[in-house]
Amino acid sequence: MTLSIPLFVLVSLVLRSAATCGNASDAVPFYEAHFDQPFTDNFYSTDPRAAFVGTAARVFTSQELSTVPFFHLFDGTINDSFYTTSTFERDLALANGYVVGGPDTFIYPTQICGSIPFFRLYDSALTEHFYTTNAAVQASMLASGGWADEGVAGYVLDANVCA
């Protein structure tokens, strides 16, 4: 059996995609770094000098269609980098000792335009957040104990897919 999709449906999908998606070729690597000394912190940046672990995802450095700010906050007392798309969470973190941690990036708030989930985990004993696009890594960390699932921080572009 052959499935045929009417041309007007295909054109509609292409136009809708172009009208709602950021330009994927504008997305840049979002590097992951892990610091053990003098403190422990998982840190993410568009600066290639931060690529101690590798590329976690691709993000935008300026506002693109359908994207929202991905706020980066840092608490130097507990050495934790925190990322969120929520202005409520951002403001709560700022009220509780976090400071603006660097330039914000931009990601999708929902899973559109070929984006994938950027999972957020938290270990209260380490006072440490961790982010990954890899569901197997997320599951392994949750199974290892200590880490709590904080859901999806937002939706990013796959680091392994070129625009």
CYANA upper distance limits for C-alpha pairs under 8 A (distance plus 0.5 A):
  5 ILE  CA      9 VAL  CA      7.25
  5 ILE  CA     10 LEU  CA      7.51
  6 PRO  CA     10 LEU  CA      7.21
  7 LEU  CA     11 VAL  CA      6.67
  8 PHE  CA     12 SER  CA      6.49
  9 VAL  CA     13 LEU  CA      6.71
 10 LEU  CA     14 VAL  CA      6.80
 11 VAL  CA     15 LEU  CA      6.60
 12 SER  CA     16 ARG  CA      6.45
 13 LEU  CA     17 SER  CA      6.50
 14 VAL  CA     18 ALA  CA      6.69
 15 LEU  CA     19 ALA  CA      6.54
 16 ARG  CA     20 THR  CA      6.62
 17 SER  CA     21 CYS  CA      6.12
 17 SER  CA    113 CYS  CA      7.36
 18 ALA  CA     22 GLY  CA      8.33
 19 ALA  CA     65 LEU  CA      8.14
 20 THR  CA     65 LEU  CA      6.22
 20 THR  CA     66 SER  CA      6.37
 20 THR  CA    113 CYS  CA      8.28
 21 CYS  CA     64 GLU  CA      8.04
 21 CYS  CA     65 LEU  CA      5.88
 21 CYS  CA     66 SER  CA      6.65
 21 CYS  CA    112 ILE  CA      8.19
 21 CYS  CA    113 CYS  CA      6.07
 22 GLY  CA     26 ASP  CA      8.32
 22 GLY  CA     64 GLU  CA      5.20
 22 GLY  CA     65 LEU  CA      5.12
 22 GLY  CA     66 SER  CA      7.24
 22 GLY  CA     67 THR  CA      7.75
 22 GLY  CA    113 CYS  CA      8.41
 23 ASN  CA     27 ALA  CA      7.84
 23 ASN  CA     64 GLU  CA      7.63
 23 ASN  CA     65 LEU  CA      8.45
 24 ALA  CA    157 LEU  CA      8.48
 24 ALA  CA    163 ALA  CA      5.74
 25 SER  CA    162 CYS  CA      8.28
 25 SER  CA    163 ALA  CA      5.29
 26 ASP  CA     60 PHE  CA      6.98
 27 ALA  CA     58 ARG  CA      6.08
 27 ALA  CA     59 VAL  CA      5.49
 27 ALA  CA     60 PHE  CA      5.12
 27 ALA  CA     61 THR  CA      7.83
 27 ALA  CA    157 LEU  CA      8.24
 27 ALA  CA    163 ALA  CA      8.41
 28 VAL  CA     46 THR  CA      7.32
 28 VAL  CA     58 ARG  CA      5.61
 28 VAL  CA     59 VAL  CA      5.98
 28 VAL  CA     60 PHE  CA      6.58
 28 VAL  CA     61 THR  CA      7.86
 29 PRO  CA     46 THR  CA      6.41
 29 PRO  CA     55 THR  CA      6.56
 29 PRO  CA     56 ALA  CA      8.00
 29 PRO  CA     57 ALA  CA      6.48
 29 PRO  CA     58 ARG  CA      4.94
 29 PRO  CA     59 VAL  CA      6.96
 29 PRO  CA    159 ALA  CA      7.19
 30 PHE  CA     44 TYR  CA      6.74
 30 PHE  CA     45 SER  CA      5.85
 30 PHE  CA     46 THR  CA      5.27
 30 PHE  CA     47 ASP  CA      8.33
 30 PHE  CA     55 THR  CA      6.23
 30 PHE  CA     56 ALA  CA      6.19
 30 PHE  CA     57 ALA  CA      5.67
 30 PHE  CA     58 ARG  CA      5.72
 30 PHE  CA     59 VAL  CA      6.62
 30 PHE  CA    159 ALA  CA      8.46
 31 TYR  CA     44 TYR  CA      5.87
 31 TYR  CA     45 SER  CA      5.68
 31 TYR  CA     46 THR  CA      6.38
 31 TYR  CA     47 ASP  CA      7.62
 31 TYR  CA     48 PRO  CA      7.13
 31 TYR  CA     50 ALA  CA      6.58
 31 TYR  CA     51 ALA  CA      5.48
 31 TYR  CA     52 PHE  CA      8.38
 31 TYR  CA     53 VAL  CA      8.03
 31 TYR  CA     54 GLY  CA      6.23
 31 TYR  CA     55 THR  CA      4.83
 31 TYR  CA     56 ALA  CA      6.09
 31 TYR  CA     57 ALA  CA      7.77
 32 GLU  CA     42 ASN  CA      7.65
 32 GLU  CA     43 PHE  CA      6.36
 32 GLU  CA     44 TYR  CA      5.10
 32 GLU  CA     45 SER  CA      7.22
 32 GLU  CA     50 ALA  CA      7.09
 32 GLU  CA     51 ALA  CA      6.12
 32 GLU  CA     52 PHE  CA      7.07
 32 GLU  CA     53 VAL  CA      5.93
 32 GLU  CA     54 GLY  CA      6.02
 32 GLU  CA     55 THR  CA      6.30
 32 GLU  CA     56 ALA  CA      6.19
 33 ALA  CA     42 ASN  CA      6.38
 33 ALA  CA     43 PHE  CA      5.62
 33 ALA  CA     44 TYR  CA      6.65
 33 ALA  CA     50 ALA  CA      6.01
 33 ALA  CA     51 ALA  CA      6.13
 33 ALA  CA     52 PHE  CA      5.26
 33 ALA  CA     53 VAL  CA      5.73
 33 ALA  CA     54 GLY  CA      7.80
 34 HIS  CA     40 THR  CA      7.71
 34 HIS  CA     41 ASP  CA      6.26
 34 HIS  CA     42 ASN  CA      5.08
 34 HIS  CA     43 PHE  CA      6.67
 34 HIS  CA     52 PHE  CA      7.27
 34 HIS  CA     53 VAL  CA      7.24
 35 PHE  CA     39 PHE  CA      7.00
 35 PHE  CA     40 THR  CA      5.65
 35 PHE  CA     41 ASP  CA      5.69
 35 PHE  CA     42 ASN  CA      7.00
 35 PHE  CA     43 PHE  CA      8.38
 36 ASP  CA     40 THR  CA      4.92
 36 ASP  CA     41 ASP  CA      7.39
 39 PHE  CA     79 ASN  CA      7.18
 40 THR  CA     79 ASN  CA      7.22
 40 THR  CA     80 ASP  CA      8.49
 40 THR  CA    128 GLU  CA      8.41
 41 ASP  CA     79 ASN  CA      6.51
 41 ASP  CA     80 ASP  CA      6.23
 41 ASP  CA     81 SER  CA      7.25
 41 ASP  CA    128 GLU  CA      7.15
 41 ASP  CA    129 HIS  CA      8.49
 42 ASN  CA     80 ASP  CA      7.94
 42 ASN  CA     81 SER  CA      7.15
 42 ASN  CA    128 GLU  CA      7.98
 42 ASN  CA    129 HIS  CA      7.46
 42 ASN  CA    130 PHE  CA      6.69
 43 PHE  CA     81 SER  CA      6.53
 44 TYR  CA     50 ALA  CA      7.87
 44 TYR  CA     56 ALA  CA      8.41
 45 SER  CA     50 ALA  CA      6.84
 46 THR  CA     50 ALA  CA      8.27
 46 THR  CA     61 THR  CA      8.40
 47 ASP  CA     51 ALA  CA      8.22
 51 ALA  CA     55 THR  CA      7.25
 55 THR  CA    159 ALA  CA      6.73
 56 ALA  CA    132 THR  CA      7.15
 56 ALA  CA    133 THR  CA      7.56
 56 ALA  CA    159 ALA  CA      6.69
 57 ALA  CA    133 THR  CA      7.82
 57 ALA  CA    156 VAL  CA      6.75
 57 ALA  CA    157 LEU  CA      6.35
 57 ALA  CA    158 ASP  CA      5.71
 57 ALA  CA    159 ALA  CA      4.61
 57 ALA  CA    160 ASN  CA      8.31
 58 ARG  CA    156 VAL  CA      6.62
 58 ARG  CA    157 LEU  CA      5.38
 58 ARG  CA    158 ASP  CA      6.53
 58 ARG  CA    159 ALA  CA      5.73
 59 VAL  CA    105 THR  CA      7.03
 59 VAL  CA    106 PHE  CA      6.61
 59 VAL  CA    107 ILE  CA      6.38
 59 VAL  CA    156 VAL  CA      6.48
 59 VAL  CA    157 LEU  CA      6.90
 60 PHE  CA     64 GLU  CA      7.72
 60 PHE  CA    105 THR  CA      6.22
 60 PHE  CA    106 PHE  CA      5.46
 60 PHE  CA    107 ILE  CA      7.00
 61 THR  CA    104 ASP  CA      7.89
 61 THR  CA    105 THR  CA      5.40
 61 THR  CA    106 PHE  CA      6.62
 62 SER  CA    105 THR  CA      7.24
 62 SER  CA    106 PHE  CA      6.89
 63 GLN  CA     67 THR  CA      6.75
 63 GLN  CA     68 VAL  CA      7.50
 63 GLN  CA     69 PRO  CA      8.00
 63 GLN  CA    106 PHE  CA      6.54
 64 GLU  CA    106 PHE  CA      8.03
 66 SER  CA    108 TYR  CA      6.88
 66 SER  CA    109 PRO  CA      8.47
 67 THR  CA    106 PHE  CA      6.22
 67 THR  CA    107 ILE  CA      5.50
 67 THR  CA    108 TYR  CA      5.04
 67 THR  CA    109 PRO  CA      7.20
 68 VAL  CA     85 THR  CA      7.19
 68 VAL  CA    106 PHE  CA      5.78
 68 VAL  CA    107 ILE  CA      6.14
 68 VAL  CA    108 TYR  CA      6.60
 68 VAL  CA    109 PRO  CA      7.00
 69 PRO  CA     85 THR  CA      6.39
 69 PRO  CA    104 ASP  CA      6.70
 69 PRO  CA    105 THR  CA      6.33
 69 PRO  CA    106 PHE  CA      4.98
 69 PRO  CA    107 ILE  CA      7.06
 70 PHE  CA     83 TYR  CA      6.88
 70 PHE  CA     84 THR  CA      5.95
 70 PHE  CA     85 THR  CA      5.21
 70 PHE  CA    104 ASP  CA      6.11
 70 PHE  CA    105 THR  CA      5.64
 70 PHE  CA    106 PHE  CA      5.65
 70 PHE  CA    107 ILE  CA      6.70
 70 PHE  CA    154 GLY  CA      8.47
 71 PHE  CA     83 TYR  CA      5.90
 71 PHE  CA     84 THR  CA      5.77
 71 PHE  CA     85 THR  CA      6.51
 71 PHE  CA     86 SER  CA      8.49
 71 PHE  CA     90 ARG  CA      7.45
 71 PHE  CA    100 VAL  CA      8.39
 71 PHE  CA    103 PRO  CA      8.43
 71 PHE  CA    104 ASP  CA      5.57
 71 PHE  CA    105 THR  CA      7.46
 72 HIS  CA     81 SER  CA      7.47
 72 HIS  CA     82 PHE  CA      6.33
 72 HIS  CA     83 TYR  CA      5.15
 72 HIS  CA     84 THR  CA      7.43
 72 HIS  CA    100 VAL  CA      6.73
 72 HIS  CA    101 GLY  CA      5.64
 72 HIS  CA    102 GLY  CA      6.63
 72 HIS  CA    103 PRO  CA      7.67
 72 HIS  CA    104 ASP  CA      6.38
 73 LEU  CA     81 SER  CA      6.29
 73 LEU  CA     82 PHE  CA      5.56
 73 LEU  CA     83 TYR  CA      6.74
 73 LEU  CA     90 ARG  CA      7.98
 73 LEU  CA     93 ALA  CA      8.01
 73 LEU  CA     94 LEU  CA      8.22
 73 LEU  CA     98 TYR  CA      6.35
 73 LEU  CA     99 VAL  CA      5.93
 73 LEU  CA    100 VAL  CA      5.09
 73 LEU  CA    101 GLY  CA      4.85
 73 LEU  CA    102 GLY  CA      7.84
 74 PHE  CA     79 ASN  CA      7.55
 74 PHE  CA     80 ASP  CA      6.15
 74 PHE  CA     81 SER  CA      5.02
 74 PHE  CA     82 PHE  CA      6.56
 74 PHE  CA     98 TYR  CA      5.59
 74 PHE  CA     99 VAL  CA      5.88
 74 PHE  CA    100 VAL  CA      6.80
 74 PHE  CA    101 GLY  CA      5.40
 75 ASP  CA     79 ASN  CA      5.92
 75 ASP  CA     80 ASP  CA      5.83
 75 ASP  CA     81 SER  CA      7.19
 75 ASP  CA     97 GLY  CA      6.59
 75 ASP  CA     98 TYR  CA      4.80
 75 ASP  CA     99 VAL  CA      6.82
 76 GLY  CA     80 ASP  CA      7.37
 76 GLY  CA     98 TYR  CA      8.03
 78 ILE  CA    127 THR  CA      6.96
 79 ASN  CA    127 THR  CA      8.30
 79 ASN  CA    128 GLU  CA      8.15
 80 ASP  CA    127 THR  CA      7.12
 80 ASP  CA    128 GLU  CA      5.90
 80 ASP  CA    129 HIS  CA      7.12
 81 SER  CA    101 GLY  CA      7.96
 81 SER  CA    128 GLU  CA      8.00
 81 SER  CA    129 HIS  CA      7.18
 82 PHE  CA    129 HIS  CA      6.88
 83 TYR  CA    153 ALA  CA      7.75
 84 THR  CA     89 GLU  CA      7.37
 84 THR  CA     90 ARG  CA      7.20
 84 THR  CA    153 ALA  CA      6.25
 84 THR  CA    154 GLY  CA      7.99
 85 THR  CA     90 ARG  CA      8.37
 85 THR  CA    109 PRO  CA      7.62
 85 THR  CA    153 ALA  CA      7.30
 85 THR  CA    154 GLY  CA      7.18
 86 SER  CA     90 ARG  CA      6.63
 87 THR  CA     91 ASP  CA      6.47
 88 PHE  CA     92 LEU  CA      6.61
 89 GLU  CA     93 ALA  CA      6.52
 90 ARG  CA     94 LEU  CA      6.67
 91 ASP  CA     95 ALA  CA      6.64
 92 LEU  CA     96 ASN  CA      6.79
 93 ALA  CA     97 GLY  CA      7.06
 93 ALA  CA     98 TYR  CA      5.85
 93 ALA  CA     99 VAL  CA      8.40
 94 LEU  CA     98 TYR  CA      5.19
 94 LEU  CA     99 VAL  CA      6.24
 94 LEU  CA    100 VAL  CA      8.21
107 ILE  CA    154 GLY  CA      7.12
107 ILE  CA    155 TYR  CA      6.47
107 ILE  CA    156 VAL  CA      6.10
108 TYR  CA    112 ILE  CA      7.68
108 TYR  CA    115 SER  CA      7.88
108 TYR  CA    154 GLY  CA      6.63
108 TYR  CA    155 TYR  CA      5.44
108 TYR  CA    156 VAL  CA      6.90
109 PRO  CA    154 GLY  CA      5.71
109 PRO  CA    155 TYR  CA      6.51
110 THR  CA    154 GLY  CA      7.26
110 THR  CA    155 TYR  CA      6.63
111 GLN  CA    115 SER  CA      6.04
111 GLN  CA    116 ILE  CA      6.84
111 GLN  CA    117 PRO  CA      7.62
111 GLN  CA    155 TYR  CA      6.31
114 GLY  CA    157 LEU  CA      7.40
115 SER  CA    155 TYR  CA      5.98
115 SER  CA    156 VAL  CA      5.61
115 SER  CA    157 LEU  CA      5.21
115 SER  CA    158 ASP  CA      7.33
116 ILE  CA    133 THR  CA      7.38
116 ILE  CA    155 TYR  CA      5.68
116 ILE  CA    156 VAL  CA      5.97
116 ILE  CA    157 LEU  CA      6.56
116 ILE  CA    158 ASP  CA      7.03
117 PRO  CA    133 THR  CA      6.32
117 PRO  CA    152 VAL  CA      6.47
117 PRO  CA    153 ALA  CA      8.05
117 PRO  CA    154 GLY  CA      6.63
117 PRO  CA    155 TYR  CA      5.14
117 PRO  CA    156 VAL  CA      6.96
118 PHE  CA    131 TYR  CA      6.80
118 PHE  CA    132 THR  CA      5.98
118 PHE  CA    133 THR  CA      5.24
118 PHE  CA    152 VAL  CA      6.07
118 PHE  CA    153 ALA  CA      6.14
118 PHE  CA    154 GLY  CA      6.06
118 PHE  CA    155 TYR  CA      6.06
118 PHE  CA    156 VAL  CA      6.84
119 PHE  CA    131 TYR  CA      5.90
119 PHE  CA    132 THR  CA      5.78
119 PHE  CA    133 THR  CA      6.51
119 PHE  CA    134 ASN  CA      8.50
119 PHE  CA    135 ALA  CA      8.40
119 PHE  CA    138 GLN  CA      7.69
119 PHE  CA    149 ASP  CA      8.48
119 PHE  CA    150 GLU  CA      8.00
119 PHE  CA    151 GLY  CA      6.33
119 PHE  CA    152 VAL  CA      4.92
119 PHE  CA    153 ALA  CA      6.32
119 PHE  CA    154 GLY  CA      8.12
120 ARG  CA    129 HIS  CA      7.41
120 ARG  CA    130 PHE  CA      6.36
120 ARG  CA    131 TYR  CA      5.21
120 ARG  CA    132 THR  CA      7.45
120 ARG  CA    149 ASP  CA      7.02
120 ARG  CA    150 GLU  CA      5.73
120 ARG  CA    151 GLY  CA      6.17
120 ARG  CA    152 VAL  CA      6.21
120 ARG  CA    153 ALA  CA      6.12
121 LEU  CA    129 HIS  CA      6.13
121 LEU  CA    130 PHE  CA      5.66
121 LEU  CA    131 TYR  CA      6.82
121 LEU  CA    138 GLN  CA      8.23
121 LEU  CA    147 TRP  CA      6.63
121 LEU  CA    148 ALA  CA      5.97
121 LEU  CA    149 ASP  CA      5.28
121 LEU  CA    150 GLU  CA      5.69
121 LEU  CA    151 GLY  CA      7.82
122 TYR  CA    127 THR  CA      7.69
122 TYR  CA    128 GLU  CA      6.20
122 TYR  CA    129 HIS  CA      4.97
122 TYR  CA    130 PHE  CA      6.80
122 TYR  CA    147 TRP  CA      5.83
122 TYR  CA    148 ALA  CA      5.68
122 TYR  CA    149 ASP  CA      7.20
122 TYR  CA    150 GLU  CA      7.25
123 ASP  CA    127 THR  CA      6.14
123 ASP  CA    128 GLU  CA      5.86
123 ASP  CA    129 HIS  CA      7.07
123 ASP  CA    146 GLY  CA      5.94
123 ASP  CA    147 TRP  CA      4.94
123 ASP  CA    148 ALA  CA      6.68
124 SER  CA    128 GLU  CA      7.24
124 SER  CA    146 GLY  CA      7.77
124 SER  CA    147 TRP  CA      8.03
125 ALA  CA    146 GLY  CA      7.65
132 THR  CA    137 VAL  CA      7.75
132 THR  CA    138 GLN  CA      7.32
133 THR  CA    158 ASP  CA      8.35
134 ASN  CA    138 GLN  CA      6.82
135 ALA  CA    139 ALA  CA      6.58
136 ALA  CA    140 SER  CA      6.57
137 VAL  CA    141 MET  CA      6.63
138 GLN  CA    142 LEU  CA      6.73
139 ALA  CA    143 ALA  CA      6.57
140 SER  CA    144 SER  CA      6.62
141 MET  CA    145 GLY  CA      7.43
141 MET  CA    147 TRP  CA      6.75
142 LEU  CA    146 GLY  CA      7.79
142 LEU  CA    147 TRP  CA      5.80
142 LEU  CA    148 ALA  CA      6.85
142 LEU  CA    149 ASP  CA      7.52
157 LEU  CA    161 VAL  CA      8.27
